[in-house]
Each structure stands twice: as structure tokens, then as C-alpha cells.
């Protein structure tokens, strides 16, 4: 074999390897650029110093994503006429929403991204989902008034969440100003679950649901105070009767979940106005 032939053979065998190397490097550059351009960067305080932190915490955001999924599932189930499943999904979203913040505090993984993501997920799970489930079940039978009241609830939920976000750190943690959106959603979901289970579709129940949805929305943006239960210390010992009461509560809920949850959250919703009236009636010292 001549020298020219050997050079040509060597060149032909090396070209594909060079092409593959450039292709691999190009893909790595694209992947690195994509990760760089989509990375979340936020400023945080650590040990009194302001730092720029990249990335997000996975564990608490998984709970938030699960709550968001439950809210979306409730909307889909309501559209498909599965109102019991839709109501249960809203209650599951409530449980998951209560866990994400606690998990973040326990693992020291709080972040501004997580707080904003949680607020947006709450808008779907406790704003859009209850209103759409109530509307698709019974409020649409009332006509324009039905969808106007459903929209009123959604708008009030958005305003409630926005006000809550800007008031963090400036109000007493013992109290919520206005009905919390998860409790409002629980009232609407429990009402749909209960009335639908008993096939309550008379005109009187339609008006009742109209009042429930409207009242829940208005209470969210009111200045009525609701007990937040945030000052309870679960690490301290309690009397045995407290645990017995908790067990009895679970037993009662399991007997007729929809009715008991409706009574439970109905009592909490009424506690705010009742407490406000008692404060007004109490003579000033």
C-alpha cells in the first residue's frame, strides 16, 4: 500500500469519530445552556448574609405539586359528573397543603419560590376547584346568577391569597384575617358531597348552595378573625382524655364522612362571626 493510500484510509476512519465528538459536545452545550437558562435563582439570608441560591428544594415542592394535582383532579372529576370524587380530592389537597409548609420548616427548606408556588397551587385547589365543582353540580341550573356567584368565590379566593401573602409577618399568627381559603373550600366541598350523596337537587338546595358559596367567598375577604391553631404546642404532654377525644372524632367522621366534615367546617366558618359578635357585645373595661 502506498503512502497516499494509507493517508486516505486514516483520514476516512477518523472523520466519523470527529463528527460524533462534535455532535456530543454540541448536545452537552445545549443541555448546559438549557439548564442554565431555566435555573431558578433567588436571594436568601443565611447567617445574616445575603446570598444567591440556585435551584429549588424538592421535598416540600413535591407536596405542593401533589396538592395541585388533587385540585386539578377535582376539576376534571366535577366536569365528568363524579362529584363525590371531586369533593374528596379537595380534602386531600387540604391535607397535602398543610404538610408542605410543615415539611419545609422541619427540614429547613423554606424558600421564596416554594411560597409563591404554594400560593398558586392554593388558587387552583381552593379557588377554582370548589367553585367549578359547585357550578357543574348545581349552580349552573340557576343560570347567570350561578356562574356570577361561582366567579365571586374565585375572585375572593384570589384576593384572600394576595392579602395573606403581603400580611405575612405583620399580623398576629394566632389569628387569620378572613376565612382561610382551605376552610372555605372544605365548606363548599363538604356541602357538595353531602347534598349530592342524598340526591338533594330541589330548588331550595340550589338556593342554599348559592348562599354557601357566596358566603364562603365574602368571608374570605372580610376582616373577621379566625383562630389559626398555630399556637398549639404538640410537643407538650396532654391529658389522656384529649387523645380519647381525637379517637372519637375519627370514629364519628368515619361513620358519615360527608355530614361530619360539613358540620366540622361549618362550625369553624361560623366561629368567626360568632366571636366577632361576642367581642362587640363585650363591655369595654
ChimeraX commands (.cxc) that place a marker at each C-alpha (Angstrom):
marker #1 position 0.00,0.00,0.00 radius 0.5
marker #1 position 1.37,3.39,-0.96 radius 0.5
marker #1 position 1.81,6.26,1.45 radius 0.5
marker #1 position -1.06,8.23,-0.17 radius 0.5
marker #1 position -3.44,5.28,0.21 radius 0.5
marker #1 position -2.54,4.86,3.85 radius 0.5
marker #1 position -3.15,8.59,4.47 radius 0.5
marker #1 position -6.57,8.44,2.78 radius 0.5
marker #1 position -7.59,5.37,4.81 radius 0.5
marker #1 position -6.54,7.03,8.06 radius 0.5
marker #1 position -8.47,10.19,7.18 radius 0.5
marker #1 position -11.61,8.26,6.25 radius 0.5
marker #1 position -11.60,6.31,9.53 radius 0.5
marker #1 position -11.01,9.38,11.68 radius 0.5
marker #1 position -13.77,11.58,10.17 radius 0.5
marker #1 position -16.78,9.81,11.74 radius 0.5
marker #1 position -15.15,9.90,15.17 radius 0.5
marker #1 position -14.56,13.66,14.87 radius 0.5
marker #1 position -18.17,14.21,13.75 radius 0.5
marker #1 position -19.53,12.21,16.70 radius 0.5
marker #1 position -17.29,14.08,19.10 radius 0.5
marker #1 position -18.58,17.44,17.83 radius 0.5
marker #1 position -22.18,16.15,18.00 radius 0.5
marker #1 position -21.71,15.02,21.62 radius 0.5
marker #1 position -20.08,18.28,22.61 radius 0.5
marker #1 position -22.87,20.19,20.88 radius 0.5
marker #1 position -25.54,18.25,22.79 radius 0.5
marker #1 position -23.73,18.86,26.06 radius 0.5
marker #1 position -23.56,22.57,25.30 radius 0.5
marker #1 position -27.28,22.69,24.51 radius 0.5
marker #1 position -28.15,20.79,27.69 radius 0.5
marker #1 position -25.91,23.01,29.79 radius 0.5
marker #1 position -27.37,26.13,28.21 radius 0.5
marker #1 position -30.93,24.88,28.80 radius 0.5
marker #1 position -30.19,24.13,32.46 radius 0.5
marker #1 position -28.50,27.49,32.89 radius 0.5
marker #1 position -31.31,29.46,31.26 radius 0.5
marker #1 position -34.09,27.70,33.18 radius 0.5
marker #1 position -32.39,27.63,36.59 radius 0.5
marker #1 position -34.19,29.28,39.50 radius 0.5
marker #1 position -32.01,31.84,41.27 radius 0.5
marker #1 position -33.20,33.67,44.36 radius 0.5
marker #1 position -31.66,35.77,47.08 radius 0.5
marker #1 position -31.78,34.42,50.62 radius 0.5
marker #1 position -30.44,35.33,54.04 radius 0.5
marker #1 position -28.14,32.81,55.70 radius 0.5
marker #1 position -26.30,33.69,58.92 radius 0.5
marker #1 position -27.21,37.34,58.36 radius 0.5
marker #1 position -25.63,37.41,54.91 radius 0.5
marker #1 position -27.47,37.80,51.63 radius 0.5
marker #1 position -26.56,35.04,49.18 radius 0.5
marker #1 position -27.73,33.99,45.73 radius 0.5
marker #1 position -29.07,30.45,45.83 radius 0.5
marker #1 position -29.61,28.29,42.74 radius 0.5
marker #1 position -32.15,25.51,42.39 radius 0.5
marker #1 position -35.24,24.55,44.38 radius 0.5
marker #1 position -35.93,22.23,47.28 radius 0.5
marker #1 position -37.56,19.05,46.05 radius 0.5
marker #1 position -39.33,17.61,49.09 radius 0.5
marker #1 position -41.74,20.43,50.05 radius 0.5
marker #1 position -42.46,21.21,46.40 radius 0.5
marker #1 position -43.44,17.58,45.84 radius 0.5
marker #1 position -46.20,18.01,48.42 radius 0.5
marker #1 position -47.27,21.26,46.76 radius 0.5
marker #1 position -47.34,19.57,43.36 radius 0.5
marker #1 position -49.42,16.73,44.80 radius 0.5
marker #1 position -51.89,19.24,46.23 radius 0.5
marker #1 position -52.04,20.98,42.85 radius 0.5
marker #1 position -52.72,17.65,41.16 radius 0.5
marker #1 position -55.54,16.92,43.61 radius 0.5
marker #1 position -57.12,20.28,42.85 radius 0.5
marker #1 position -56.86,19.70,39.11 radius 0.5
marker #1 position -58.29,16.20,39.54 radius 0.5
marker #1 position -61.25,17.69,41.42 radius 0.5
marker #1 position -61.98,19.98,38.46 radius 0.5
marker #1 position -61.82,17.10,35.98 radius 0.5
marker #1 position -63.95,14.86,38.21 radius 0.5
marker #1 position -66.54,17.62,38.57 radius 0.5
marker #1 position -66.73,18.09,34.80 radius 0.5
marker #1 position -67.24,14.33,34.43 radius 0.5
marker #1 position -70.05,14.33,36.99 radius 0.5
marker #1 position -68.06,12.48,39.69 radius 0.5
marker #1 position -68.84,14.95,42.45 radius 0.5
marker #1 position -68.03,12.69,45.39 radius 0.5
marker #1 position -64.56,12.05,43.99 radius 0.5
marker #1 position -64.14,15.77,43.33 radius 0.5
marker #1 position -65.01,16.66,46.93 radius 0.5
marker #1 position -62.66,14.00,48.32 radius 0.5
marker #1 position -59.86,15.31,46.08 radius 0.5
marker #1 position -60.28,18.81,47.54 radius 0.5
marker #1 position -59.94,17.42,51.07 radius 0.5
marker #1 position -56.82,15.50,50.01 radius 0.5
marker #1 position -55.42,18.75,48.64 radius 0.5
marker #1 position -56.07,20.32,52.05 radius 0.5
marker #1 position -54.04,17.64,53.81 radius 0.5
marker #1 position -51.15,17.94,51.36 radius 0.5
marker #1 position -51.23,21.74,51.56 radius 0.5
marker #1 position -50.93,21.53,55.32 radius 0.5
marker #1 position -47.94,19.20,55.03 radius 0.5
marker #1 position -45.77,21.13,52.56 radius 0.5
marker #1 position -45.19,24.08,54.86 radius 0.5
marker #1 position -44.54,21.90,57.88 radius 0.5
marker #1 position -42.12,19.71,55.94 radius 0.5
marker #1 position -40.29,22.81,54.73 radius 0.5
marker #1 position -39.93,24.13,58.28 radius 0.5
marker #1 position -38.90,20.75,59.71 radius 0.5
marker #1 position -36.22,20.24,57.06 radius 0.5
marker #1 position -35.22,23.93,56.92 radius 0.5
marker #1 position -36.05,24.09,53.20 radius 0.5
marker #1 position -38.19,27.24,53.10 radius 0.5
marker #1 position -37.78,29.40,50.02 radius 0.5
marker #1 position -39.48,32.28,48.26 radius 0.5
marker #1 position -40.07,30.03,45.26 radius 0.5
marker #1 position -41.85,27.49,47.45 radius 0.5
marker #1 position -44.06,30.16,48.99 radius 0.5
marker #1 position -45.12,31.53,45.60 radius 0.5
marker #1 position -45.65,28.05,44.17 radius 0.5
marker #1 position -47.79,27.10,47.17 radius 0.5
marker #1 position -49.93,30.22,46.74 radius 0.5
marker #1 position -50.54,29.48,43.05 radius 0.5
marker #1 position -51.40,25.85,43.84 radius 0.5
marker #1 position -53.84,27.05,46.52 radius 0.5
marker #1 position -55.56,29.22,43.92 radius 0.5
marker #1 position -56.30,26.12,41.84 radius 0.5
marker #1 position -57.12,23.73,44.69 radius 0.5
marker #1 position -59.10,26.09,46.93 radius 0.5
marker #1 position -60.20,28.79,44.50 radius 0.5
marker #1 position -61.01,27.36,41.08 radius 0.5
marker #1 position -61.76,23.74,42.05 radius 0.5
marker #1 position -64.54,24.31,44.65 radius 0.5
marker #1 position -66.25,26.95,42.52 radius 0.5
marker #1 position -66.20,24.81,39.37 radius 0.5
marker #1 position -67.34,21.68,41.21 radius 0.5
marker #1 position -70.26,23.56,42.79 radius 0.5
marker #1 position -71.11,25.20,39.47 radius 0.5
marker #1 position -71.05,22.00,37.40 radius 0.5
marker #1 position -73.13,20.19,40.02 radius 0.5
marker #1 position -75.96,22.61,40.81 radius 0.5
marker #1 position -75.18,26.30,40.34 radius 0.5
marker #1 position -75.41,26.10,36.55 radius 0.5
marker #1 position -79.11,25.27,36.96 radius 0.5
marker #1 position -79.71,28.75,38.36 radius 0.5
marker #1 position -78.46,30.45,35.21 radius 0.5
marker #1 position -76.44,33.66,35.17 radius 0.5
marker #1 position -76.69,34.07,38.94 radius 0.5
marker #1 position -74.98,30.71,39.40 radius 0.5
marker #1 position -71.85,31.49,37.42 radius 0.5
marker #1 position -71.67,35.02,38.82 radius 0.5
marker #1 position -71.60,33.62,42.37 radius 0.5
marker #1 position -69.04,31.00,41.32 radius 0.5
marker #1 position -66.85,33.76,39.89 radius 0.5
marker #1 position -67.34,35.81,43.06 radius 0.5
marker #1 position -65.91,32.91,45.05 radius 0.5
marker #1 position -62.90,32.58,42.71 radius 0.5
marker #1 position -62.18,36.32,42.83 radius 0.5
marker #1 position -62.46,36.41,46.62 radius 0.5
marker #1 position -60.09,33.43,46.91 radius 0.5
marker #1 position -57.52,35.24,44.75 radius 0.5
marker #1 position -57.86,38.42,46.82 radius 0.5
marker #1 position -57.62,36.43,50.06 radius 0.5
marker #1 position -54.40,34.73,48.98 radius 0.5
marker #1 position -52.88,38.00,47.76 radius 0.5
marker #1 position -53.72,39.76,51.03 radius 0.5
marker #1 position -52.36,36.87,53.06 radius 0.5
marker #1 position -49.06,36.99,51.18 radius 0.5
marker #1 position -48.49,40.68,51.84 radius 0.5
marker #1 position -49.56,40.44,55.51 radius 0.5
marker #1 position -47.11,37.66,56.44 radius 0.5
marker #1 position -45.08,38.83,59.42 radius 0.5
marker #1 position -47.29,41.85,60.14 radius 0.5
marker #1 position -50.28,40.15,61.82 radius 0.5
marker #1 position -50.73,38.01,64.91 radius 0.5
marker #1 position -50.03,34.39,63.96 radius 0.5
marker #1 position -52.72,33.25,66.38 radius 0.5
marker #1 position -55.43,34.58,64.07 radius 0.5
marker #1 position -56.29,34.55,60.38 radius 0.5
marker #1 position -57.76,37.77,58.98 radius 0.5
marker #1 position -60.67,36.45,56.97 radius 0.5
marker #1 position -61.70,32.85,56.43 radius 0.5
marker #1 position -58.72,30.76,55.22 radius 0.5
marker #1 position -59.17,29.56,51.64 radius 0.5
marker #1 position -58.73,25.84,52.55 radius 0.5
marker #1 position -61.55,26.11,55.09 radius 0.5
marker #1 position -63.78,27.89,52.58 radius 0.5
marker #1 position -63.03,25.18,50.03 radius 0.5
marker #1 position -63.78,22.50,52.64 radius 0.5
marker #1 position -67.17,24.05,53.37 radius 0.5
marker #1 position -68.13,24.10,49.69 radius 0.5
marker #1 position -66.73,20.61,49.02 radius 0.5
marker #1 position -68.46,19.10,52.07 radius 0.5
marker #1 position -71.75,20.73,51.03 radius 0.5
marker #1 position -71.50,19.29,47.52 radius 0.5
marker #1 position -70.50,15.88,48.89 radius 0.5
marker #1 position -73.34,15.77,51.43 radius 0.5
marker #1 position -76.16,17.14,49.30 radius 0.5
marker #1 position -75.13,15.09,46.27 radius 0.5
marker #1 position -74.99,11.91,48.37 radius 0.5
marker #1 position -78.60,12.50,49.42 radius 0.5
marker #1 position -79.68,13.46,45.87 radius 0.5
marker #1 position -80.68,16.87,47.14 radius 0.5
marker #1 position -81.41,18.71,43.89 radius 0.5
marker #1 position -84.58,20.61,44.83 radius 0.5
marker #1 position -84.71,24.35,44.19 radius 0.5
marker #1 position -84.28,25.05,47.90 radius 0.5
marker #1 position -80.94,23.23,47.91 radius 0.5
marker #1 position -79.85,25.21,44.86 radius 0.5
marker #1 position -80.52,28.44,46.74 radius 0.5
marker #1 position -78.73,27.03,49.78 radius 0.5
marker #1 position -75.62,26.22,47.74 radius 0.5
marker #1 position -75.81,29.69,46.24 radius 0.5
marker #1 position -75.73,31.19,49.74 radius 0.5
marker #1 position -72.96,28.82,50.92 radius 0.5
marker #1 position -70.64,29.63,48.00 radius 0.5
marker #1 position -71.30,33.37,48.20 radius 0.5
marker #1 position -70.88,33.48,51.97 radius 0.5
marker #1 position -67.64,31.49,51.83 radius 0.5
marker #1 position -66.25,33.91,49.27 radius 0.5
marker #1 position -67.24,37.05,51.18 radius 0.5
marker #1 position -65.91,35.70,54.48 radius 0.5
marker #1 position -62.51,35.11,52.86 radius 0.5
marker #1 position -62.07,38.82,52.14 radius 0.5
marker #1 position -63.70,40.03,55.35 radius 0.5
marker #1 position -61.82,41.33,58.39 radius 0.5
marker #1 position -63.35,38.70,60.66 radius 0.5
marker #1 position -60.71,36.88,62.66 radius 0.5
marker #1 position -60.43,33.09,62.71 radius 0.5
marker #1 position -58.36,31.06,65.13 radius 0.5
marker #1 position -55.30,29.66,63.34 radius 0.5
marker #1 position -54.32,26.88,65.81 radius 0.5
marker #1 position -50.69,27.87,65.21 radius 0.5
marker #1 position -50.03,28.48,68.89 radius 0.5
marker #1 position -50.77,24.86,69.82 radius 0.5
marker #1 position -47.68,23.04,71.04 radius 0.5
marker #1 position -47.92,19.38,70.06 radius 0.5
marker #1 position -44.66,18.59,71.83 radius 0.5
marker #1 position -46.09,19.18,75.30 radius 0.5
marker #1 position -47.84,16.37,77.20 radius 0.5
marker #1 position -51.63,16.49,77.24 radius 0.5
marker #1 position -54.26,14.73,79.36 radius 0.5
marker #1 position -55.29,11.26,78.25 radius 0.5
marker #1 position -58.82,12.48,77.55 radius 0.5
marker #1 position -57.51,14.63,74.69 radius 0.5
marker #1 position -56.27,11.57,72.81 radius 0.5
marker #1 position -59.56,9.83,73.55 radius 0.5
marker #1 position -61.44,12.79,72.07 radius 0.5
marker #1 position -59.31,12.65,68.92 radius 0.5
marker #1 position -60.04,8.93,68.52 radius 0.5
marker #1 position -63.78,9.52,68.97 radius 0.5
marker #1 position -63.59,12.30,66.41 radius 0.5
marker #1 position -62.07,9.98,63.82 radius 0.5
marker #1 position -64.74,7.36,64.60 radius 0.5
marker #1 position -67.55,9.87,64.13 radius 0.5
marker #1 position -66.09,11.12,60.85 radius 0.5
marker #1 position -65.72,7.57,59.53 radius 0.5
marker #1 position -69.41,6.82,60.19 radius 0.5
marker #1 position -70.67,9.51,57.81 radius 0.5
marker #1 position -67.68,11.45,56.43 radius 0.5
marker #1 position -69.54,13.98,54.32 radius 0.5
marker #1 position -72.00,15.01,57.04 radius 0.5
marker #1 position -69.42,15.14,59.82 radius 0.5
marker #1 position -66.96,17.16,57.74 radius 0.5
marker #1 position -69.74,19.56,56.81 radius 0.5
marker #1 position -70.65,20.01,60.49 radius 0.5
marker #1 position -66.99,20.39,61.48 radius 0.5
marker #1 position -66.07,23.03,58.92 radius 0.5
marker #1 position -69.48,24.66,59.15 radius 0.5
marker #1 position -68.84,25.19,62.86 radius 0.5
marker #1 position -65.41,26.66,62.11 radius 0.5
marker #1 position -66.83,29.03,59.49 radius 0.5
marker #1 position -69.48,30.22,61.95 radius 0.5
marker #1 position -66.94,30.61,64.76 radius 0.5
marker #1 position -65.54,33.75,63.17 radius 0.5
marker #1 position -68.78,35.78,63.04 radius 0.5
marker #1 position -69.85,34.46,66.46 radius 0.5
marker #1 position -66.55,35.53,68.01 radius 0.5
marker #1 position -66.82,38.94,66.31 radius 0.5
marker #1 position -70.31,39.46,67.74 radius 0.5
marker #1 position -69.12,38.43,71.20 radius 0.5
marker #1 position -66.26,40.93,71.02 radius 0.5
marker #1 position -68.67,43.70,70.00 radius 0.5
marker #1 position -71.10,42.80,72.78 radius 0.5
marker #1 position -68.39,42.57,75.46 radius 0.5
marker #1 position -68.36,45.76,77.55 radius 0.5
marker #1 position -65.15,47.72,77.39 radius 0.5
marker #1 position -63.28,47.93,80.67 radius 0.5
marker link #1:1,2 radius 0.2
marker link #1:2,3 radius 0.2
marker link #1:3,4 radius 0.2
marker link #1:4,5 radius 0.2
marker link #1:5,6 radius 0.2
marker link #1:6,7 radius 0.2
marker link #1:7,8 radius 0.2
marker link #1:8,9 radius 0.2
marker link #1:9,10 radius 0.2
marker link #1:10,11 radius 0.2
marker link #1:11,12 radius 0.2
marker link #1:12,13 radius 0.2
marker link #1:13,14 radius 0.2
marker link #1:14,15 radius 0.2
marker link #1:15,16 radius 0.2
marker link #1:16,17 radius 0.2
marker link #1:17,18 radius 0.2
marker link #1:18,19 radius 0.2
marker link #1:19,20 radius 0.2
marker link #1:20,21 radius 0.2
marker link #1:21,22 radius 0.2
marker link #1:22,23 radius 0.2
marker link #1:23,24 radius 0.2
marker link #1:24,25 radius 0.2
marker link #1:25,26 radius 0.2
marker link #1:26,27 radius 0.2
marker link #1:27,28 radius 0.2
marker link #1:28,29 radius 0.2
marker link #1:29,30 radius 0.2
marker link #1:30,31 radius 0.2
marker link #1:31,32 radius 0.2
marker link #1:32,33 radius 0.2
marker link #1:33,34 radius 0.2
marker link #1:34,35 radius 0.2
marker link #1:35,36 radius 0.2
marker link #1:36,37 radius 0.2
marker link #1:37,38 radius 0.2
marker link #1:38,39 radius 0.2
marker link #1:39,40 radius 0.2
marker link #1:40,41 radius 0.2
marker link #1:41,42 radius 0.2
marker link #1:42,43 radius 0.2
marker link #1:43,44 radius 0.2
marker link #1:44,45 radius 0.2
marker link #1:45,46 radius 0.2
marker link #1:46,47 radius 0.2
marker link #1:47,48 radius 0.2
marker link #1:48,49 radius 0.2
marker link #1:49,50 radius 0.2
marker link #1:50,51 radius 0.2
marker link #1:51,52 radius 0.2
marker link #1:52,53 radius 0.2
marker link #1:53,54 radius 0.2
marker link #1:54,55 radius 0.2
marker link #1:55,56 radius 0.2
marker link #1:56,57 radius 0.2
marker link #1:57,58 radius 0.2
marker link #1:58,59 radius 0.2
marker link #1:59,60 radius 0.2
marker link #1:60,61 radius 0.2
marker link #1:61,62 radius 0.2
marker link #1:62,63 radius 0.2
marker link #1:63,64 radius 0.2
marker link #1:64,65 radius 0.2
marker link #1:65,66 radius 0.2
marker link #1:66,67 radius 0.2
marker link #1:67,68 radius 0.2
marker link #1:68,69 radius 0.2
marker link #1:69,70 radius 0.2
marker link #1:70,71 radius 0.2
marker link #1:71,72 radius 0.2
marker link #1:72,73 radius 0.2
marker link #1:73,74 radius 0.2
marker link #1:74,75 radius 0.2
marker link #1:75,76 radius 0.2
marker link #1:76,77 radius 0.2
marker link #1:77,78 radius 0.2
marker link #1:78,79 radius 0.2
marker link #1:79,80 radius 0.2
marker link #1:80,81 radius 0.2
marker link #1:81,82 radius 0.2
marker link #1:82,83 radius 0.2
marker link #1:83,84 radius 0.2
marker link #1:84,85 radius 0.2
marker link #1:85,86 radius 0.2
marker link #1:86,87 radius 0.2
marker link #1:87,88 radius 0.2
marker link #1:88,89 radius 0.2
marker link #1:89,90 radius 0.2
marker link #1:90,91 radius 0.2
marker link #1:91,92 radius 0.2
marker link #1:92,93 radius 0.2
marker link #1:93,94 radius 0.2
marker link #1:94,95 radius 0.2
marker link #1:95,96 radius 0.2
marker link #1:96,97 radius 0.2
marker link #1:97,98 radius 0.2
marker link #1:98,99 radius 0.2
marker link #1:99,100 radius 0.2
marker link #1:100,101 radius 0.2
marker link #1:101,102 radius 0.2
marker link #1:102,103 radius 0.2
marker link #1:103,104 radius 0.2
marker link #1:104,105 radius 0.2
marker link #1:105,106 radius 0.2
marker link #1:106,107 radius 0.2
marker link #1:107,108 radius 0.2
marker link #1:108,109 radius 0.2
marker link #1:109,110 radius 0.2
marker link #1:110,111 radius 0.2
marker link #1:111,112 radius 0.2
marker link #1:112,113 radius 0.2
marker link #1:113,114 radius 0.2
marker link #1:114,115 radius 0.2
marker link #1:115,116 radius 0.2
marker link #1:116,117 radius 0.2
marker link #1:117,118 radius 0.2
marker link #1:118,119 radius 0.2
marker link #1:119,120 radius 0.2
marker link #1:120,121 radius 0.2
marker link #1:121,122 radius 0.2
marker link #1:122,123 radius 0.2
marker link #1:123,124 radius 0.2
marker link #1:124,125 radius 0.2
marker link #1:125,126 radius 0.2
marker link #1:126,127 radius 0.2
marker link #1:127,128 radius 0.2
marker link #1:128,129 radius 0.2
marker link #1:129,130 radius 0.2
marker link #1:130,131 radius 0.2
marker link #1:131,132 radius 0.2
marker link #1:132,133 radius 0.2
marker link #1:133,134 radius 0.2
marker link #1:134,135 radius 0.2
marker link #1:135,136 radius 0.2
marker link #1:136,137 radius 0.2
marker link #1:137,138 radius 0.2
marker link #1:138,139 radius 0.2
marker link #1:139,140 radius 0.2
marker link #1:140,141 radius 0.2
marker link #1:141,142 radius 0.2
marker link #1:142,143 radius 0.2
marker link #1:143,144 radius 0.2
marker link #1:144,145 radius 0.2
marker link #1:145,146 radius 0.2
marker link #1:146,147 radius 0.2
marker link #1:147,148 radius 0.2
marker link #1:148,149 radius 0.2
marker link #1:149,150 radius 0.2
marker link #1:150,151 radius 0.2
marker link #1:151,152 radius 0.2
marker link #1:152,153 radius 0.2
marker link #1:153,154 radius 0.2
marker link #1:154,155 radius 0.2
marker link #1:155,156 radius 0.2
marker link #1:156,157 radius 0.2
marker link #1:157,158 radius 0.2
marker link #1:158,159 radius 0.2
marker link #1:159,160 radius 0.2
marker link #1:160,161 radius 0.2
marker link #1:161,162 radius 0.2
marker link #1:162,163 radius 0.2
marker link #1:163,164 radius 0.2
marker link #1:164,165 radius 0.2
marker link #1:165,166 radius 0.2
marker link #1:166,167 radius 0.2
marker link #1:167,168 radius 0.2
marker link #1:168,169 radius 0.2
marker link #1:169,170 radius 0.2
marker link #1:170,171 radius 0.2
marker link #1:171,172 radius 0.2
marker link #1:172,173 radius 0.2
marker link #1:173,174 radius 0.2
marker link #1:174,175 radius 0.2
marker link #1:175,176 radius 0.2
marker link #1:176,177 radius 0.2
marker link #1:177,178 radius 0.2
marker link #1:178,179 radius 0.2
marker link #1:179,180 radius 0.2
marker link #1:180,181 radius 0.2
marker link #1:181,182 radius 0.2
marker link #1:182,183 radius 0.2
marker link #1:183,184 radius 0.2
marker link #1:184,185 radius 0.2
marker link #1:185,186 radius 0.2
marker link #1:186,187 radius 0.2
marker link #1:187,188 radius 0.2
marker link #1:188,189 radius 0.2
marker link #1:189,190 radius 0.2
marker link #1:190,191 radius 0.2
marker link #1:191,192 radius 0.2
marker link #1:192,193 radius 0.2
marker link #1:193,194 radius 0.2
marker link #1:194,195 radius 0.2
marker link #1:195,196 radius 0.2
marker link #1:196,197 radius 0.2
marker link #1:197,198 radius 0.2
marker link #1:198,199 radius 0.2
marker link #1:199,200 radius 0.2
marker link #1:200,201 radius 0.2
marker link #1:201,202 radius 0.2
marker link #1:202,203 radius 0.2
marker link #1:203,204 radius 0.2
marker link #1:204,205 radius 0.2
marker link #1:205,206 radius 0.2
marker link #1:206,207 radius 0.2
marker link #1:207,208 radius 0.2
marker link #1:208,209 radius 0.2
marker link #1:209,210 radius 0.2
marker link #1:210,211 radius 0.2
marker link #1:211,212 radius 0.2
marker link #1:212,213 radius 0.2
marker link #1:213,214 radius 0.2
marker link #1:214,215 radius 0.2
marker link #1:215,216 radius 0.2
marker link #1:216,217 radius 0.2
marker link #1:217,218 radius 0.2
marker link #1:218,219 radius 0.2
marker link #1:219,220 radius 0.2
marker link #1:220,221 radius 0.2
marker link #1:221,222 radius 0.2
marker link #1:222,223 radius 0.2
marker link #1:223,224 radius 0.2
marker link #1:224,225 radius 0.2
marker link #1:225,226 radius 0.2
marker link #1:226,227 radius 0.2
marker link #1:227,228 radius 0.2
marker link #1:228,229 radius 0.2
marker link #1:229,230 radius 0.2
marker link #1:230,231 radius 0.2
marker link #1:231,232 radius 0.2
marker link #1:232,233 radius 0.2
marker link #1:233,234 radius 0.2
marker link #1:234,235 radius 0.2
marker link #1:235,236 radius 0.2
marker link #1:236,237 radius 0.2
marker link #1:237,238 radius 0.2
marker link #1:238,239 radius 0.2
marker link #1:239,240 radius 0.2
marker link #1:240,241 radius 0.2
marker link #1:241,242 radius 0.2
marker link #1:242,243 radius 0.2
marker link #1:243,244 radius 0.2
marker link #1:244,245 radius 0.2
marker link #1:245,246 radius 0.2
marker link #1:246,247 radius 0.2
marker link #1:247,248 radius 0.2
marker link #1:248,249 radius 0.2
marker link #1:249,250 radius 0.2
marker link #1:250,251 radius 0.2
marker link #1:251,252 radius 0.2
marker link #1:252,253 radius 0.2
marker link #1:253,254 radius 0.2
marker link #1:254,255 radius 0.2
marker link #1:255,256 radius 0.2
marker link #1:256,257 radius 0.2
marker link #1:257,258 radius 0.2
marker link #1:258,259 radius 0.2
marker link #1:259,260 radius 0.2
marker link #1:260,261 radius 0.2
marker link #1:261,262 radius 0.2
marker link #1:262,263 radius 0.2
marker link #1:263,264 radius 0.2
marker link #1:264,265 radius 0.2
marker link #1:265,266 radius 0.2
marker link #1:266,267 radius 0.2
marker link #1:267,268 radius 0.2
marker link #1:268,269 radius 0.2
marker link #1:269,270 radius 0.2
marker link #1:270,271 radius 0.2
marker link #1:271,272 radius 0.2
marker link #1:272,273 radius 0.2
marker link #1:273,274 radius 0.2
marker link #1:274,275 radius 0.2
marker link #1:275,276 radius 0.2
marker link #1:276,277 radius 0.2
marker link #1:277,278 radius 0.2
marker link #1:278,279 radius 0.2
marker link #1:279,280 radius 0.2
marker link #1:280,281 radius 0.2
marker link #1:281,282 radius 0.2
marker link #1:282,283 radius 0.2
marker link #1:283,284 radius 0.2
marker link #1:284,285 radius 0.2
view
